[in-house]
Structures are given as C-alpha cells and as structure tokens.
Amino acid sequence: MKKKKLLVLGLPLMLIAGGAGAYMTGQLDPFLGTAPPAEAAVETAPLPPAGTEFVELRDLGLSVIRDGIVFEVIYLDLSLEVTADAKPLVERHRPRMLDRIQAALRDLFAYRSRRGMPPIDVVEMKMVVLQVTRRMFGDAAVVDAHLISDWVSEPGT
C-alpha cells in the first residue's frame, strides 16, 4: 500500500519537475513551436572601415550650472574613431575640438537643467560629440565616438 501511494504521488511530481526543467532550459522549444528557424541569420554589428585609428579624449570635464552655481562636474573619457588620414589633423586641432565639445555639452546640460528635464544620456552625448567633430573635420574623417567611462563629482566632495 505504501509503495502504491508513493508511486501515485511521486511519479506525477517527478514528471512535472522534469517537464518544468526541460521547458526552462529550452529543450521543449522545438516541440512547442517557439524555436527560431534554423536558417535565421544572426545580426552582427558592422565592422569599422579598415584604416581607422583612435584619438583618446581623457578627463573631459563638464560643469553643470544650476541657479548660477556649479551643481556637479561630469567627467568623460572618450575615444574618437577617425580615419588614418584625419588623425594628424584631429591631433593638431585637439584643444579647439575639446573646447567646442565641452561648450556644446555644457550648453545642452544647462538647457535641460533649466527646463527641469532629465540629464542627457550616453546616446545623446555621443551624438553631440559626433556632430561637433564632424562639423570640424568632415563627415568622412570621423567614423564614430565611443564612451569609455563617465563619472560625476559634486563640488565640495
């Protein structure tokens, strides 16, 4: 009697647990029709053009001003991807480029802060950097901008 009770209660529990495990690991997907087709191509990010080089922009500081005082300072580390031909030009005009990037980002931060909008995100920062640098050096010279790191420092800390 005890064996029969164990079999009646234990066997369904083991089947349910096994089925749940197979479902969670994806082994039932082909049977349920949720498996991706075998010929589906995996999308990969396009590779940058051959012959690009990187220009590091380290410790780019942006002061965010609210009500006439420095509310916080945002520091960025960027890497600008440029064509090999444009790298000497970018390096030669580095101070002017940094000044224009800082001014554009500072203006955008101040604009959004005055209107009570949330601060800009990484995508918007990247768009501003690309817009400034492409305006300076041309669309063909600047391939992409990559954010390496960012951090915020509050005055007095």
FENCOR-V128789 format. One record per pair of residues at least 6 apart in sequence whose ideal C-beta (glycine too) atoms are under 6 Angstrom apart, sorted by the first residue. I is the first residue (numbers start at 1). GAP is how many residues later the second one is. D is the distance in whole Angstrom. If there is no record, write none. Layout:
BEGIN
i = (I,I)
gap = (GAP,GAP)
d = (D,D)
END
This chain:
BEGIN
i = (22,29,48,51,52,52,52,53,53,54,54,55,55,55,56,57,58,59,60,61,61,62,62,62,62,63,63,64,64,64,65,66,70,72,72,73,74,75,76,77,77,78,79,79,80,81,81,82,82,82,83,86,86,97,100,101,101,104,104,105,108,122,126,129,130,133,134)
gap = (6,6,95,33,29,31,91,31,34,25,27,25,27,35,23,21,19,16,16,12,14,12,40,43,44,7,10,7,8,45,45,47,85,80,82,80,78,76,74,71,72,67,67,69,65,62,63,8,59,60,58,51,55,39,32,28,31,24,28,23,12,25,19,16,15,9,8)
d = (5,4,6,5,5,6,5,5,5,5,6,4,6,5,6,4,5,6,4,6,5,5,6,5,5,5,5,5,5,5,6,5,5,5,5,5,5,5,5,4,5,6,5,6,5,4,4,5,6,6,6,6,4,6,5,6,5,5,5,6,6,5,5,4,5,5,5)
END
